[in-house]
Amino acid sequence: MTPPVLVVYATKRESTHEVADAVAARLRELGHEVDVRPAEEVGTLSPYAAVVIGGALYMGRWHHDARHFLSSHRDALTRLPVAVFAMGPRTTEESDMEGSRKQLDAALAKQPQLEPVSVAIFGGVIDPTKLRFPFRNMGATDARDWDAIRSWADTVAELFAGRAAA
């Protein structure tokens, strides 16, 4: 039996958790055993064959728990296939996606030994009812593209399967 894939997430308001669950569900559909856990609860990576790390972008920075996960598991992550995603832009406009990708790239650059097999940016969610002033005056948005998320999970499943076979 192949060891499971770990999907970890770092979130404040659960939208990244929802995406992590969707990625995990697709990986399961494609034959992978998957565990989904909050990044701050993971102790060891030894039971896992691969890791997906997801985190929300807030104010230009990737979620602290995602950054901490990378640094805490630095050595183990160099020996495993790793895929990374971030949630953040309010829209899927090219300029918003590019800006978020630069923010994620800056976080990943602090761990130069990490070589993800795939990196993705997905649109974020703003629910003003969950925010404090002045952010609660922002308009509500949900820029998650579930087809893109599913497609990325398909790619990740193929990449992980290829690494396991190698």
Secondary structure as GFF3:
##gff-version 3
##sequence-region A 1 166
A	DSSP	beta_strand	5	10	.	.	.	ID=ss1
A	DSSP	alpha_helix	15	29	.	.	.	ID=ss2
A	DSSP	beta_strand	34	38	.	.	.	ID=ss3
A	DSSP	three_ten_helix	39	41	.	.	.	ID=ss4
A	DSSP	beta_strand	50	58	.	.	.	ID=ss5
A	DSSP	beta_strand	61	62	.	.	.	ID=ss6
A	DSSP	alpha_helix	64	72	.	.	.	ID=ss7
A	DSSP	alpha_helix	74	78	.	.	.	ID=ss8
A	DSSP	beta_strand	82	87	.	.	.	ID=ss9
A	DSSP	alpha_helix	94	109	.	.	.	ID=ss10
A	DSSP	beta_strand	118	122	.	.	.	ID=ss11
A	DSSP	beta_strand	125	126	.	.	.	ID=ss12
A	DSSP	three_ten_helix	128	130	.	.	.	ID=ss13
A	DSSP	three_ten_helix	135	137	.	.	.	ID=ss14
A	DSSP	beta_strand	141	142	.	.	.	ID=ss15
A	DSSP	alpha_helix	146	165	.	.	.	ID=ss16
###
